[in-house]
Amino acid sequence: QEQLVESGGGLVQAGGSLRLSCAASGGTFSSVVMGWFRQAPGKEREFVASISMVGGSTTYPDSMKGRFTISRDNAKTVYLQLSDLKAEDTAVYYCAARRKLFGSYDLWGQGTQVTVSS
């Protein structure tokens, strides 16, 4: 069974950095796009970044540009570099995969907690 496993979360002081990892496993996993989302307590889940697993192009919402960087090193592993972290970045960060070209994100990881202390 295919699954995504995130790692790298933790407690960090404001201004610090973290690198989150997402590894896919199981079966013959392949995806078109992989992305990161986050959800803070009491808030809706929000899009953080995505990367094409075909061409490597990246997408960020304007609010995330400059501090967050998504990257990949193979077809099954993506990273999210978080820099200059702020207290409002505290959330559970989820990795997701879109496995079909015209589909939605259809495979999700269990999430990794990022807590930023001010």
Number of C-alpha atoms within 10 A of each C-alpha: 7 12 16 22 18 23 19 15 18 14 13 18 14 17 14 14 17 18 16 23 21 25 17 23 15 9 9 8 15 17 20 18 23 29 26 25 18 22 19 17 9 6 9 9 15 14 17 24 22 25 23 17 23 10 9 13 12 16 17 18 11 8 9 14 12 11 12 19 20 24 21 17 9 9 15 17 18 23 23 23 15 21 16 14 22 18 15 12 18 20 21 18 27 26 31 27 26 20 17 13 9 8 10 12 17 11 16 20 19 15 22 21 21 23 21 20 16 11
